Amino acid sequence: MLLLIVVVLTVVAYLPAGSLTASVPPPRYGEFPLAWLRTSNGQIVDGYGRKLLLRGFNDAALVSYPNDQPPPLDEMDATLMQQAGFDVVRLGIDWSQLEPERGRINQAYLDRVAEAVTMLNRHGLYVILDMHFRLGWSPRFGYSGAPGWATIGVPNWNPLHESWSPALSPAAFTSDTYFWLSSDWKKDFYLTWQAVATRFKDNAGLAGYDIFNEAHPLPIPPRIFEKFYLFPMFKEAIEAIGRVDSNHLFFIEGILLLTMNTAVVHLKAPNLVYGTHVYEGSLIPPHWTGDPTFLRSRFQQRVREAAEVPAPLWVGELGYDLGAPGATSYIDASLDEADDLGIGWAWWQWRESRWWGMVDRAGQLVNKDVLRHLARPYVIAAPAGVHPGRGDGLRGALTMQVDPGHADQPIVVGWSALTLTAPAVTGACLASSHWDAIAGRLTLQVDSGKGCQLTLRAA
C-alpha cells in the first residue's frame, strides 16, 4: 500500500497543472488486458482484427555494458511511459547472460527478464525482446552480445574510439565473422532463443522476438552477407523458436552499415515484422540540416525493403543526441514520416543520459520538453475504415477520417496525460468517448454505418 501511495504522489508531481484532481483514483494496474498480436495484410493486428501501432521506447536495463552499466528500469518508468500514451518497450536482453556457460541457461537471469516483462505488461505496455548485440560483439570485449565462450582470443584493440569503431577491433571482428561463417555457435544461439520462447510462449503481453540486433556484413561483402548468411540465420532462428512457440511476432532487421541498403531475401514465415532501424541524419551521415528530403527517402527505402520480405514495417530504433541543435526538428520530421506511413517505432531510449533518454540515470528528471514531441497523439488500435492524420504533441491535436463502412470496433488513441490536458472530441459520427488519464488512453466508439471526420484537441 505504501508503494502505491508513493507511485501516485510521484506521478501527480510529473503531470501538467490542472490535469489531475483530488477525485482521480490511483493507477489501476492490469486493467487493460493485452491482446495477442499477429500480422495480416501487411499490418500488425490485434485479436479483434484492428490495426495496431506499437510506439514506445527501447530500454537497456538488462543488457551488459561492462564499461558503462545501464540504469535500472522500475515501476515508475512503466507508469510514466503508460501515462504518456505509449504501448511498447523494446527490451534488450543478452545472450552472454542467458548462456554464460555453454549448454547452461541462466534461469536467474531469465527470471529477471520475466519480472521486467510482467511489470511492463501491468501498465498496458507490450514487450519486444531484443537479443542485443553491439559492434564490439561481447562483454568480454566491453560491449553487449555473445558470451565469453563464443569469442576468439585475439587482441582487443580499438584505436578510434568512435561509436562504430568497436567493430574494427581484431577480437570483435574475428569472433563476429566466425559466428556468421560457421554453424558452431549458431546452434547454441538458437537453443538459447528456444529457452526464452519456452518461458514466454503463453504470454500475450510479449509482442515478439527481435532475433539479432544490428548485424553488419564486414568482412563479408554486402549482398552476399544478406543472401547467404543473414537471412538464412533468420530462417533457422524462426524455425527453431517456432518449434516451441508459434504465438508471437518475429522481428528481423536489415544491415546497419552507413546508408547502405539491405539486399532483402524473400522470407516465408508467419507473423514476420521488418523491424529495421533509422539513424540517417543522426548517428549516420549526412548530418541533419532541417531538410527532411533525405530522411524521407530513407524511410521510403525501408518501406520497399519491408515489402520485399514481405512484412509490415516497424522502426525498432530511432534516436538523436538531444543536446545537439535540431534534435526536436529531427524528431518531428521522423514522426511525421511514421504518421504518414502508418508505422510504429521505438525511440532510443527511455532511461539513459540526458542526451539520449527521456529520464536521467537516477530516474529523477523527466525531459518533458522533448517528450512533448515524441508523445504526439496517435491511434493505437483502429478497425478498418479509420484513417488518422499526423498527431501534434505540442498543441494536442489529431484528426481522423472514418469511412461509413468502418468495422464496428472501438478506436483506441494514445494521448499523453504527462504533457497534454484532457482531449475533447468532436465529430458527427461519434457515439461515445472515454478518457483515462491514468492509462493515457482515449477510447472512441463511432456510430455503425456512419462516417465523418473526428477531431481531437487538448481541452
Secondary structure, 3 states (H helix, E strand, C coil): CHHHHHHHHHHHHHCCCCCCCCCCCCCCCCCCCCCCCEEECCEEECCCCCEECCEEEEECCCCCCCCCCCCCCCHHHHHHHHHCCCCEEEEEECHHHHCCECCECCHHHHHHHHHHHHHHHHCCCEEEEEECCCCCCCHHHCCCCCCHHHCCCCCCCCCCCCCCHHHHCHHHHHHHHHHHHCCHHHHHHHHHHHHHHHHHCCCCCEEEEECCCCCCCCCCCCCHHHHHHHHHHHHHHHHHHHCCCCCCEEEECCCCCCCCCCCCCCCCCCCEEECCEECECCCECCCCCCCCHHHHHHHHHHHHHHHHCCCCEEEEEECCCCCCCCHHHHHHHHHHHHHHHCCEEEECCCECCCCCCCECCCCCCECHHHHHHHCCCEEEEECCCEEECCCECCCCEEEEEECCCCCCCCEEEECCCCCCCCEEEECCCEEEEEEECCCCEEEEEECCCCCEEEEEEEC
